[in-house]
Amino acid sequence: MSRTDNLKAFEIVLESFLERAVAAKEKRLQVAQGINRLEQIDSRMTSGVDPVDRLGEWFADHNRWLEQENLKHSDIDRIGRILDNIRNELDLENDESPASRKISSEIDRWQLASPQSTQSLVLKRGPEAAAEGDTVADFRKLIPNIGQLFEQYAVSKLHIMSVLDETLRTAELQKNKEALILSAFIIYYLKTGGYKVDPYVMRLKQAEKALEEDDSDA
Amino acid sequence: MLSHPEKAYLQALMAVRRKDYMSAARFFEQAAPGIKNNREFDLLRETNRLLLAVKRELDSPNVESSIDIEEKYSHG
């Protein structure tokens, strides 16, 4: 077998591998393309392009997604957010044209058919109340305490994860709220650095639960 | 919004699908700085790069002549 034959055989193997790899991702590829297309429609609205026709085409092409199971929750959330944005930009509530009504009903249909996209966690709190204390001052006091705690646990540690292990243990066993907050701080720091933090998040939740139980017992 | 690296990765896959490996390589390179620790991405990018190297080699005018020269020498 000549060198050329070998190279050609290798070329076929590589092409075949890439073809099969992309084919295996075909569904995800289509979803990503669809979301990308919807985002383009949304982004072009800011430059004054009327999106109604293109939106109509998008719905015609993608409404079948609602009956299929190709979409992840994150896709549905993403599409829901873009559609919400489009609805706001178009001011569909105040536009009575037939085309806009049609788009509005399509967005409603999408969001009704995908209830996950409309579910959201809303954190509410009462109005600021002086009687509850000065939260800014409380937080200001907390920061040096957390710094000192960190220094205490960081002595002779070679990696931040070793410090985290200690702070989590203290938070759970001693029901120490400052250690709990410091743990959460370190976990988020590690997460932004690309570390896998899932096991630490679980421990944080356990420590948080222990602290809550301790508070309710008190 | 799809991030720029995600869009570039998507375009790379679409280019691979239509067998436009040169464009795919360009999009893979654009996506690379924003896509870390993704073994699938790394594998596809490197395979595409290798495929282009093989194609370049096959297009090279010297690919067979070098073998011919060896043959001539080996038979005196």
Chai-1 contact restraints between the chains, C-beta under 6 A:
chainA,res_idxA,chainB,res_idxB,connection_type,confidence,min_distance_angstrom,max_distance_angstrom,comment,restraint_id
A,R3,B,I67,contact,1.0,0.0,6.0,A-B,restraint_1
A,T4,B,V63,contact,1.0,0.0,6.0,A-B,restraint_2
A,T4,B,E64,contact,1.0,0.0,6.0,A-B,restraint_3
A,L7,B,V54,contact,1.0,0.0,6.0,A-B,restraint_4
A,L7,B,E57,contact,1.0,0.0,6.0,A-B,restraint_5
A,L7,B,L58,contact,1.0,0.0,6.0,A-B,restraint_6
A,F10,B,V54,contact,1.0,0.0,6.0,A-B,restraint_7
A,E11,B,V54,contact,1.0,0.0,6.0,A-B,restraint_8
A,L14,B,T47,contact,1.0,0.0,6.0,A-B,restraint_9
A,L14,B,L51,contact,1.0,0.0,6.0,A-B,restraint_10
A,F17,B,T47,contact,1.0,0.0,6.0,A-B,restraint_11
A,L18,B,V16,contact,1.0,0.0,6.0,A-B,restraint_12
A,L18,B,T47,contact,1.0,0.0,6.0,A-B,restraint_13
A,A21,B,L44,contact,1.0,0.0,6.0,A-B,restraint_14
A,V22,B,L13,contact,1.0,0.0,6.0,A-B,restraint_15
A,V22,B,V16,contact,1.0,0.0,6.0,A-B,restraint_16
A,V22,B,R17,contact,1.0,0.0,6.0,A-B,restraint_17
A,L29,B,L13,contact,1.0,0.0,6.0,A-B,restraint_18
A,A32,B,L10,contact,1.0,0.0,6.0,A-B,restraint_19
A,N36,B,L2,contact,1.0,0.0,6.0,A-B,restraint_20
A,E39,B,M1,contact,1.0,0.0,6.0,A-B,restraint_21
